[in-house]
């Protein structure tokens, strides 16, 4: 079940919200937990039991960590918690990847292969792991106290608005809300507005662009002209942004409807003036997690220039691998890590000069990086790059339908509107979501139009890809 699906929009969400609103406050967590279990079991009925069991076990491990008085015992309990959670991630997400690569080496040496059945990847496994890690590490660092009830911890881990596609919600940012929050009619309306905007991004923009992106980037290179190749990567560049940002908006909106405040996850990333700046604006919660739970524990920039670059590069290699168990994702992480180190070496990450040219160059680098991200076969990706820069043959854009070109232009507009002062002020006002009554009414009407339009589009078309199933 996904947020942009008919089952969720027409059946699950209305029934769930109705009961949630009518339920007394002290029982709402139980209803939210039940709904979250049903939501996850709908897409992963077998793995939900593994998820529940490991989460409950982890709750008691972290409780022992908290009460242990000696540091070496606390470290042992922390190590056990991390091993449990990372072990699940490694097994379900990376076991096939590692064994397949080992088997390739063994085959070339004339040795027998390691037998391993294909392991099905549970949706949201990476987001689940990151949140369990923030809980145990924050308790170990004494930044937070553990939850009193195991049901509240399971709820934190499995809460359906953010489990399958983020944002990554740290325990420290939500611990108090889990046990004490207020549900208001204003929150419900504001949450609906944010959810509808996200739904529109996903259904009306991303899904439309995905049709062209999938068709073009799956073509054999000898059937591509340079024009078509550039058109395809532009479609994918905006598809992945509005798909992911749309899911984040829907999650934040759902959270607000339930009385929670989730962190922002995107801030006009294609207006970044450098790759460093891009990662401050793109998937913000992942960047924050990598910084605080990996980069800084490795030493950050405190151990000399050489180790700083090593730490930065390693973080982005692992970030690429986090996105998927395939060499193209590792290479994508290397690609971004290279430019981040280069910017540190040259001082470009701190420069404020020539903003518009730097925005264009950064956007071009990011778009070229999406080729590796999208095309899993590295040979095919290499040939696609060759077509991009061959400039041998053109196909007029009129060959693509008017709706697609219109959607692409709208996507460009909303991606870069914050380059103007007025656009930046509008975005800040909209995403602040502390609306006056007049603004609330205007945005609500707009949200209703987008919601109905999106639902109508879903009802008439079966194409509704879910990019983040492998995350």
MARVEX-775256 format. One record per residue (C-alpha): residue in three letters; x, y, z. Coordinates in Angstrom, 3 decimals. Each point is the difference from the previous one (the first is absolute). Example, Ala and Ser with C-alpha at 12.3 -4.5 7.8 and 13.67 -1.06 7.14 Angstrom:
! MARVEX-775256
<'Ala',<12.300,-4.500,7.800>>
<'Ser',<1.370,3.440,-0.660>>
! end
This chain:
! MARVEX-775256
<'Unk',<0.000,0.000,0.000>>
<'Unk',<1.366,3.406,-0.995>>
<'Unk',<-1.304,3.505,0.704>>
<'Unk',<-0.797,0.635,-3.659>>
<'Unk',<-2.012,-3.196,-0.383>>
<'Unk',<-3.757,-0.293,-0.309>>
<'Unk',<-0.222,-2.469,2.910>>
<'Unk',<1.738,2.423,2.350>>
<'Unk',<-1.874,3.126,-1.111>>
<'Unk',<-3.505,-1.436,-0.233>>
<'Unk',<-0.054,-2.647,2.713>>
<'Unk',<2.864,-0.082,2.475>>
<'Unk',<0.533,3.723,0.673>>
<'Unk',<-3.663,1.107,0.401>>
<'Unk',<-0.833,-2.900,2.339>>
<'Unk',<3.216,0.369,1.970>>
<'Unk',<-0.386,3.777,0.461>>
<'Unk',<-3.651,-0.246,1.001>>
<'Unk',<0.740,-2.481,2.790>>
<'Unk',<3.163,1.902,1.018>>
<'Unk',<-1.907,3.273,0.423>>
<'Unk',<-2.781,-1.667,1.989>>
<'Unk',<2.366,-1.977,2.237>>
<'Unk',<0.849,1.525,3.430>>
<'Unk',<3.508,1.423,0.115>>
<'Unk',<1.381,-2.654,2.385>>
<'Unk',<-0.931,-2.778,-2.417>>
<'Unk',<1.112,1.654,-3.270>>
<'Unk',<3.473,-1.518,0.063>>
<'Unk',<-1.499,-3.479,0.050>>
<'Unk',<-2.219,0.743,-2.985>>
<'Unk',<2.910,1.604,-1.870>>
<'Unk',<2.154,-3.050,0.740>>
<'Unk',<-2.723,-2.372,-1.204>>
<'Unk',<-0.452,2.034,-3.171>>
<'Unk',<3.750,0.049,-0.606>>
<'Unk',<0.271,-3.777,0.359>>
<'Unk',<-2.873,-0.501,-2.469>>
<'Unk',<1.520,2.537,-2.395>>
<'Unk',<3.386,-1.734,-0.018>>
<'Unk',<-1.432,-3.531,-0.016>>
<'Unk',<-1.982,0.911,-3.127>>
<'Unk',<3.250,0.189,-1.997>>
<'Unk',<2.246,-2.311,2.047>>
<'Unk',<-2.188,-2.531,1.873>>
<'Unk',<2.903,-2.347,0.803>>
<'Unk',<2.601,2.575,0.976>>
<'Unk',<-2.341,1.857,2.349>>
<'Unk',<0.496,-2.758,2.605>>
<'Unk',<3.794,0.309,-0.277>>
<'Unk',<-0.328,3.761,0.337>>
<'Unk',<-2.204,-0.263,3.088>>
<'Unk',<2.164,-2.632,1.689>>
<'Unk',<3.302,1.803,-0.612>>
<'Unk',<-1.465,3.330,1.143>>
<'Unk',<-1.296,-1.481,3.262>>
<'Unk',<3.333,-1.732,0.664>>
<'Unk',<1.860,3.234,-0.720>>
<'Unk',<-2.216,1.890,2.466>>
<'Unk',<1.133,-2.230,2.875>>
<'Unk',<3.631,0.033,-1.131>>
<'Unk',<0.039,3.804,0.101>>
<'Unk',<-1.715,-0.043,3.380>>
<'Unk',<2.876,-2.105,1.330>>
<'Unk',<2.427,2.443,-1.607>>
<'Unk',<-1.680,2.857,1.874>>
<'Unk',<0.102,-1.621,3.437>>
<'Unk',<3.549,-1.390,-0.306>>
<'Unk',<2.338,1.936,2.278>>
<'Unk',<3.373,-1.038,-1.407>>
<'Unk',<1.170,1.446,-3.309>>
<'Unk',<1.270,-3.269,-1.442>>
<'Unk',<-3.414,-1.603,0.614>>
<'Unk',<-1.768,2.926,-1.633>>
<'Unk',<2.230,-0.387,-3.048>>
<'Unk',<-0.788,-3.718,-0.187>>
<'Unk',<-3.729,0.638,0.062>>
<'Unk',<0.399,2.733,-2.637>>
<'Unk',<2.049,-2.341,-2.177>>
<'Unk',<-2.681,-2.682,0.335>>
<'Unk',<-2.739,2.447,-1.040>>
<'Unk',<1.980,1.267,-2.977>>
<'Unk',<0.917,-3.544,-1.055>>
<'Unk',<-3.643,-1.088,0.124>>
<'Unk',<-1.244,2.898,-2.094>>
<'Unk',<2.852,0.194,-2.484>>
<'Unk',<-0.065,-3.786,-0.259>>
<'Unk',<-3.578,0.105,-1.276>>
<'Unk',<0.907,2.704,-2.500>>
<'Unk',<3.072,-1.847,-1.274>>
<'Unk',<-1.850,-3.307,-0.319>>
<'Unk',<-3.136,1.223,-1.741>>
<'Unk',<1.531,2.760,-2.123>>
<'Unk',<3.577,-1.044,-0.732>>
<'Unk',<0.329,-3.792,0.373>>
<'Unk',<-0.895,-0.689,-3.639>>
<'Unk',<2.279,2.810,-1.170>>
<'Unk',<3.014,-1.252,1.940>>
<'Unk',<-0.523,-3.664,-0.877>>
<'Unk',<-0.556,0.765,-3.702>>
<'Unk',<3.280,1.920,-0.150>>
<'Unk',<1.887,-2.695,1.916>>
<'Unk',<-1.433,-2.618,-2.363>>
<'Unk',<1.247,1.981,-3.006>>
<'Unk',<3.525,-0.086,1.437>>
<'Unk',<-0.282,-3.717,0.833>>
<'Unk',<-1.256,-0.749,-3.503>>
<'Unk',<2.936,1.773,-1.627>>
<'Unk',<2.315,-2.104,2.214>>
<'Unk',<-1.737,-3.199,-1.041>>
<'Unk',<-1.430,-0.628,3.458>>
<'Unk',<-3.550,-0.878,1.047>>
<'Unk',<-2.595,2.631,0.819>>
<'Unk',<-1.499,0.755,3.414>>
<'Unk',<-3.663,-1.029,-0.112>>
<'Unk',<-2.491,2.619,1.212>>
<'Unk',<-3.692,0.329,-0.719>>
<'Unk',<-1.167,3.391,-1.257>>
<'Unk',<-0.881,2.130,3.034>>
<'Unk',<-2.986,2.302,-0.379>>
<'Unk',<0.738,3.594,1.025>>
<'Unk',<-2.519,1.297,2.570>>
<'Unk',<-1.155,3.548,-0.742>>
<'Unk',<1.311,2.689,2.307>>
<'Unk',<2.717,-2.173,1.558>>
<'Unk',<2.600,2.798,-0.116>>
<'Unk',<-2.293,2.573,1.610>>
<'Unk',<-0.896,-2.548,2.668>>
<'Unk',<3.684,-0.668,0.741>>
<'Unk',<0.977,3.663,0.189>>
<'Unk',<-2.748,0.742,2.505>>
<'Unk',<0.895,-2.922,2.242>>
<'Unk',<3.619,1.181,-0.074>>
<'Unk',<-0.911,3.551,1.024>>
<'Unk',<-1.934,-1.400,2.957>>
<'Unk',<2.768,-2.203,1.387>>
<'Unk',<2.783,2.517,-0.700>>
<'Unk',<-1.916,2.939,1.478>>
<'Unk',<-0.705,-2.038,3.145>>
<'Unk',<3.659,-1.040,0.185>>
<'Unk',<1.122,3.623,-0.328>>
<'Unk',<-2.511,0.906,2.734>>
<'Unk',<-1.645,2.510,-2.321>>
<'Unk',<-3.386,-1.579,0.737>>
<'Unk',<-1.640,-2.346,2.462>>
<'Unk',<-1.495,-3.265,-1.306>>
<'Unk',<-3.739,-0.338,-0.457>>
<'Unk',<-1.917,-1.652,2.825>>
<'Unk',<-2.290,-2.144,-2.149>>
<'Unk',<1.064,-2.450,-2.664>>
<'Unk',<-3.103,0.896,-2.026>>
<'Unk',<1.164,3.622,-0.258>>
<'Unk',<3.385,-1.145,-1.301>>
<'Unk',<-1.561,-2.302,-2.587>>
<'Unk',<-2.197,2.934,-1.017>>
<'Unk',<3.032,2.271,-0.422>>
<'Unk',<1.678,-2.540,-2.266>>
<'Unk',<-3.061,-1.108,-1.989>>
<'Unk',<-2.078,3.183,-0.241>>
<'Unk',<-1.403,-0.285,-3.520>>
<'Unk',<0.302,3.629,-1.219>>
<'Unk',<3.804,-0.088,-0.090>>
<'Unk',<0.998,-3.685,0.039>>
<'Unk',<0.254,-0.822,-3.702>>
<'Unk',<1.500,3.178,-1.509>>
<'Unk',<1.046,2.302,2.843>>
<'Unk',<0.760,2.584,1.087>>
<'Unk',<2.378,-1.616,2.504>>
<'Unk',<-1.503,1.027,3.339>>
<'Unk',<2.544,-0.005,2.804>>
<'Unk',<-1.147,-1.138,3.408>>
<'Unk',<1.174,3.256,1.598>>
<'Unk',<-2.296,2.006,-2.281>>
<'Unk',<-3.132,-1.991,0.761>>
<'Unk',<0.425,-1.542,3.464>>
<'Unk',<-2.261,2.493,1.763>>
<'Unk',<-2.611,-0.061,-2.767>>
<'Unk',<-0.371,-3.762,0.329>>
<'Unk',<-1.407,0.323,3.508>>
<'Unk',<-1.476,3.510,-0.046>>
<'Unk',<-1.483,1.726,-3.044>>
<'Unk',<-3.086,2.016,-0.810>>
<'Unk',<-2.317,-0.632,-2.946>>
<'Unk',<-1.775,3.121,-1.278>>
<'Unk',<-2.304,0.713,-2.934>>
<'Unk',<2.566,2.510,-1.297>>
<'Unk',<2.653,-2.720,-0.034>>
<'Unk',<-2.351,-2.253,-1.944>>
<'Unk',<-0.605,2.654,-2.653>>
<'Unk',<3.659,1.025,-0.257>>
<'Unk',<1.022,-3.637,-0.160>>
<'Unk',<-2.502,-0.636,-2.792>>
<'Unk',<1.399,2.966,-1.941>>
<'Unk',<3.558,-1.297,0.273>>
<'Unk',<-1.076,-3.557,-0.868>>
<'Unk',<-1.896,1.180,-3.090>>
<'Unk',<2.937,2.049,-1.254>>
<'Unk',<2.201,-3.081,0.349>>
<'Unk',<-2.574,-2.179,-1.743>>
<'Unk',<-0.102,2.451,-2.889>>
<'Unk',<3.794,0.002,-0.282>>
<'Unk',<0.012,-3.781,-0.137>>
<'Unk',<-3.016,-0.710,-2.210>>
<'Unk',<-0.307,3.027,-2.286>>
<'Unk',<3.689,0.781,-0.497>>
<'Unk',<2.236,-2.979,0.869>>
<'Unk',<-2.226,-2.709,-1.474>>
<'Unk',<-0.406,1.904,-3.279>>
<'Unk',<3.744,0.602,-0.319>>
<'Unk',<0.690,-3.640,0.896>>
<'Unk',<-1.719,-1.224,-3.175>>
<'Unk',<2.515,1.821,-2.199>>
<'Unk',<2.976,-0.645,2.287>>
<'Unk',<-0.638,-3.755,0.125>>
<'Unk',<-0.566,-0.255,-3.744>>
<'Unk',<3.071,2.025,-1.005>>
<'Unk',<2.486,-1.319,2.548>>
<'Unk',<-0.917,-3.594,-0.799>>
<'Unk',<0.650,0.403,-3.738>>
<'Unk',<3.048,-1.635,-1.580>>
<'Unk',<2.629,2.726,-0.479>>
<'Unk',<-0.051,-0.427,-3.804>>
<'Unk',<-3.632,1.142,0.025>>
<'Unk',<0.792,3.220,1.871>>
<'Unk',<0.822,3.399,-1.371>>
<'Unk',<1.799,2.537,2.149>>
<'Unk',<-3.163,2.107,0.268>>
<'Unk',<-2.123,-2.912,1.169>>
<'Unk',<2.657,-1.101,2.500>>
<'Unk',<0.112,3.485,1.566>>
<'Unk',<-3.779,0.155,0.055>>
<'Unk',<-0.115,-3.367,1.765>>
<'Unk',<2.488,0.921,2.710>>
<'Unk',<-1.757,3.323,0.610>>
<'Unk',<-3.297,-1.848,0.416>>
<'Unk',<1.609,-2.393,2.474>>
<'Unk',<1.747,2.829,1.861>>
<'Unk',<-3.307,1.687,0.736>>
<'Unk',<-1.877,-3.292,0.414>>
<'Unk',<2.205,-1.213,2.839>>
<'Unk',<-0.139,3.379,1.742>>
<'Unk',<-3.776,0.390,-0.109>>
<'Unk',<-0.515,-3.689,0.783>>
<'Unk',<2.192,0.054,3.112>>
<'Unk',<-0.947,3.519,1.099>>
<'Unk',<-3.642,-0.898,-0.590>>
<'Unk',<0.247,-3.028,2.287>>
<'Unk',<1.715,2.139,2.643>>
<'Unk',<-2.757,2.618,-0.248>>
<'Unk',<-2.654,-2.694,0.340>>
<'Unk',<1.782,-1.474,3.041>>
<'Unk',<0.354,3.409,1.659>>
<'Unk',<-3.635,0.776,-0.742>>
<'Unk',<-1.208,-3.331,1.387>>
<'Unk',<2.134,0.548,3.079>>
<'Unk',<-1.558,3.402,0.572>>
<'Unk',<-3.496,-1.452,-0.372>>
<'Unk',<0.936,-2.412,2.811>>
<'Unk',<1.479,2.731,2.224>>
<'Unk',<3.697,-0.534,-0.853>>
<'Unk',<2.598,2.369,-1.426>>
<'Unk',<2.421,-1.818,-2.294>>
<'Unk',<3.207,1.637,-1.258>>
<'Unk',<0.239,1.555,-3.453>>
<'Unk',<1.803,-2.095,-2.585>>
<'Unk',<0.491,2.286,-3.031>>
<'Unk',<0.758,3.678,-0.503>>
<'Unk',<0.043,0.820,-3.736>>
<'Unk',<3.069,-2.204,-0.626>>
<'Unk',<0.356,0.860,-3.684>>
<'Unk',<0.740,3.620,0.933>>
<'Unk',<3.181,-1.130,1.785>>
<'Unk',<3.195,1.862,-0.876>>
<'Unk',<2.272,-3.002,0.608>>
<'Unk',<-0.217,-3.737,0.641>>
<'Unk',<0.670,0.766,3.660>>
<'Unk',<-2.978,2.351,-0.025>>
<'Unk',<-2.069,-2.583,-1.891>>
<'Unk',<0.444,-2.470,2.860>>
<'Unk',<-1.171,2.630,2.463>>
<'Unk',<-3.233,0.225,-1.978>>
<'Unk',<-0.568,-3.550,-1.309>>
<'Unk',<-1.228,-2.778,2.325>>
<'Unk',<0.929,2.188,2.955>>
<'Unk',<-0.747,-2.638,2.627>>
<'Unk',<2.354,-2.513,-1.653>>
<'Unk',<2.766,2.579,-0.181>>
<'Unk',<-0.519,0.884,3.664>>
<'Unk',<0.057,-3.664,0.999>>
<'Unk',<3.197,-0.693,-1.932>>
<'Unk',<1.661,3.048,1.530>>
<'Unk',<-0.934,-0.646,3.638>>
<'Unk',<0.110,-3.796,0.112>>
<'Unk',<2.811,-0.795,-2.462>>
<'Unk',<2.134,2.973,-1.110>>
<'Unk',<0.516,1.521,3.464>>
<'Unk',<0.625,-3.368,1.764>>
<'Unk',<2.634,-0.721,-2.677>>
<'Unk',<1.734,3.200,1.052>>
<'Unk',<-1.677,2.507,-2.299>>
<'Unk',<2.438,2.799,-0.794>>
<'Unk',<1.806,-0.228,3.343>>
<'Unk',<2.774,-2.402,-1.037>>
<'Unk',<1.825,1.873,-2.711>>
<'Unk',<-0.701,0.834,-3.633>>
<'Unk',<0.732,-3.464,-1.391>>
<'Unk',<-2.324,-1.806,2.389>>
<'Unk',<-2.685,2.637,-0.503>>
<'Unk',<-0.060,-0.754,-3.728>>
<'Unk',<0.125,-3.733,0.696>>
<'Unk',<-2.949,0.251,2.408>>
<'Unk',<-2.010,2.152,-2.396>>
<'Unk',<0.650,-2.341,-2.914>>
<'Unk',<-0.801,-3.120,2.040>>
<'Unk',<-3.287,1.476,1.212>>
<'Unk',<-1.164,0.579,-3.567>>
<'Unk',<1.094,-3.415,-1.218>>
<'Unk',<-2.107,-1.509,2.800>>
<'Unk',<-2.799,2.447,-0.796>>
<'Unk',<-0.015,-1.300,-3.563>>
<'Unk',<-0.094,-3.602,1.225>>
<'Unk',<-2.862,0.921,2.346>>
<'Unk',<-2.091,0.911,-3.029>>
<'Unk',<0.265,-3.474,-1.469>>
<'Unk',<2.017,-3.221,-0.100>>
<'Unk',<1.570,0.536,-3.394>>
<'Unk',<3.310,1.323,-1.346>>
<'Unk',<-1.708,2.885,-1.791>>
<'Unk',<-1.111,1.406,3.378>>
<'Unk',<3.516,-0.377,1.396>>
<'Unk',<1.351,1.830,-3.050>>
<'Unk',<-2.637,2.709,0.460>>
<'Unk',<1.237,0.483,3.583>>
<'Unk',<3.603,0.151,-1.279>>
<'Unk',<-1.112,2.580,-2.593>>
<'Unk',<-1.460,2.321,2.653>>
<'Unk',<2.834,-0.678,2.429>>
<'Unk',<2.518,1.043,-2.659>>
<'Unk',<-1.655,3.374,-0.575>>
<'Unk',<-0.414,0.638,3.730>>
<'Unk',<3.725,-0.588,0.592>>
<'Unk',<0.858,2.098,-3.074>>
<'Unk',<-2.090,2.900,1.323>>
<'Unk',<1.727,-0.213,3.372>>
<'Unk',<3.423,0.013,-1.688>>
<'Unk',<-0.795,2.983,-2.212>>
<'Unk',<-2.091,1.986,2.483>>
<'Unk',<-3.019,-0.016,-2.349>>
<'Unk',<-2.258,-1.357,2.768>>
<'Unk',<0.393,3.348,1.817>>
<'Unk',<-0.134,2.344,-2.975>>
<'Unk',<-3.011,2.311,-0.446>>
<'Unk',<1.017,1.543,-3.362>>
<'Unk',<-1.687,-0.508,-3.400>>
<'Unk',<-3.120,-1.613,1.430>>
<'Unk',<-2.014,-0.697,-3.173>>
<'Unk',<2.855,-1.584,-2.009>>
<'Unk',<0.846,-2.170,3.006>>
<'Unk',<-3.633,-1.087,0.355>>
<'Unk',<0.005,-1.059,-3.659>>
<'Unk',<3.308,-1.904,0.311>>
<'Unk',<-1.105,-1.733,3.215>>
<'Unk',<-3.316,-0.977,-1.568>>
<'Unk',<1.833,-1.420,-3.017>>
<'Unk',<2.325,-2.069,2.225>>
<'Unk',<-2.935,-1.322,2.039>>
<'Unk',<-1.964,-0.884,-3.150>>
<'Unk',<2.978,-1.857,-1.467>>
<'Unk',<0.323,-1.889,3.274>>
<'Unk',<-3.600,-1.178,-0.302>>
<'Unk',<1.007,-2.004,-3.095>>
<'Unk',<2.053,-2.353,2.194>>
<'Unk',<-2.756,-0.056,2.599>>
<'Unk',<-2.721,-0.905,-2.510>>
<'Unk',<1.822,-2.442,-2.305>>
<'Unk',<1.158,-3.025,1.971>>
<'Unk',<2.006,-1.526,-2.847>>
<'Unk',<3.273,1.947,-0.003>>
<'Unk',<0.727,-0.821,-3.635>>
<'Unk',<-3.388,1.403,-1.006>>
<'Unk',<0.635,3.080,2.148>>
<'Unk',<3.340,0.585,-1.727>>
<'Unk',<-1.663,-0.209,-3.414>>
<'Unk',<-2.744,2.373,1.158>>
<'Unk',<2.664,2.554,1.001>>
<'Unk',<1.579,-0.403,-3.436>>
<'Unk',<-3.333,0.804,-1.658>>
<'Unk',<-0.496,3.058,2.211>>
<'Unk',<3.207,1.541,-1.288>>
<'Unk',<0.035,-1.390,-3.523>>
<'Unk',<-2.308,2.712,-1.407>>
<'Unk',<-0.484,-2.264,-3.015>>
<'Unk',<-3.565,0.335,-1.067>>
<'Unk',<-2.985,1.817,1.365>>
<'Unk',<-3.587,-0.846,0.693>>
<'Unk',<-2.331,2.997,0.312>>
<'Unk',<-1.779,0.332,3.327>>
<'Unk',<-3.282,0.242,-1.878>>
<'Unk',<0.241,-3.777,-0.269>>
<'Unk',<-0.906,-0.106,3.672>>
<'Unk',<-3.560,0.842,0.982>>
<'Unk',<-0.985,3.468,1.168>>
<'Unk',<-1.051,-1.220,3.465>>
<'Unk',<3.463,-1.386,0.708>>
<'Unk',<1.769,3.192,-1.077>>
<'Unk',<-2.429,2.094,2.063>>
<'Unk',<0.639,-2.128,3.088>>
<'Unk',<3.755,0.272,-0.528>>
<'Unk',<-0.217,3.806,-0.230>>
<'Unk',<-2.158,0.147,3.149>>
<'Unk',<2.554,-2.207,1.764>>
<'Unk',<2.821,2.325,-1.051>>
<'Unk',<-1.942,3.012,1.248>>
<'Unk',<-0.742,-1.417,3.450>>
<'Unk',<3.538,-1.356,0.346>>
<'Unk',<1.630,3.379,-0.606>>
<'Unk',<-2.630,2.504,1.160>>
<'Unk',<1.850,0.625,3.268>>
<'Unk',<2.895,1.553,-1.917>>
<'Unk',<-2.069,3.185,0.099>>
<'Unk',<-0.534,1.808,3.287>>
<'Unk',<-3.772,-0.137,-0.352>>
<'Unk',<0.089,-3.741,-0.726>>
<'Unk',<2.194,-0.618,3.044>>
<'Unk',<-2.373,1.989,2.230>>
<'Unk',<-3.012,-1.906,-1.362>>
<'Unk',<1.632,-3.347,0.677>>
<'Unk',<0.950,1.024,3.520>>
<'Unk',<-3.565,1.144,0.665>>
<'Unk',<-1.545,-3.150,-1.432>>
<'Unk',<2.254,-2.515,1.741>>
<'Unk',<-0.141,1.842,3.294>>
<'Unk',<-3.618,-1.201,0.146>>
<'Unk',<-1.039,2.320,2.817>>
<'Unk',<-2.684,1.547,-2.172>>
<'Unk',<-2.376,2.840,0.733>>
<'Unk',<-3.660,-0.856,-0.648>>
<'Unk',<-0.091,1.741,-3.400>>
<'Unk',<3.103,-1.818,-1.239>>
<'Unk',<-1.303,-3.267,1.450>>
<'Unk',<-3.236,0.281,-1.998>>
<'Unk',<1.821,0.857,-3.232>>
<'Unk',<2.467,-2.867,0.376>>
<'Unk',<-2.782,-2.408,0.982>>
<'Unk',<-1.948,0.743,-3.189>>
<'Unk',<3.197,-0.425,-2.038>>
<'Unk',<0.742,-3.268,1.796>>
<'Unk',<-3.503,-1.318,-0.710>>
<'Unk',<0.415,0.724,-3.714>>
<'Unk',<3.390,-1.759,-0.076>>
<'Unk',<-1.316,-2.945,2.035>>
<'Unk',<-3.029,-0.565,-2.264>>
<'Unk',<2.133,0.450,-3.124>>
<'Unk',<2.573,-2.497,1.298>>
<'Unk',<-2.626,-2.569,0.983>>
<'Unk',<-1.660,0.350,-3.414>>
<'Unk',<3.373,-0.575,-1.652>>
<'Unk',<0.613,-3.106,2.114>>
<'Unk',<-3.454,-1.341,-0.793>>
<'Unk',<0.529,0.250,-3.753>>
<'Unk',<3.570,-1.293,-0.187>>
<'Unk',<1.793,-3.063,1.339>>
<'Unk',<3.541,1.437,-0.169>>
<'Unk',<1.090,0.855,3.544>>
<'Unk',<3.663,-0.962,0.540>>
<'Unk',<1.547,-0.191,3.480>>
<'Unk',<3.678,0.952,-0.356>>
<'Unk',<0.900,-0.517,3.654>>
<'Unk',<-0.964,-3.656,0.417>>
<'Unk',<3.707,-0.935,0.120>>
<'Unk',<0.767,2.493,2.782>>
! end
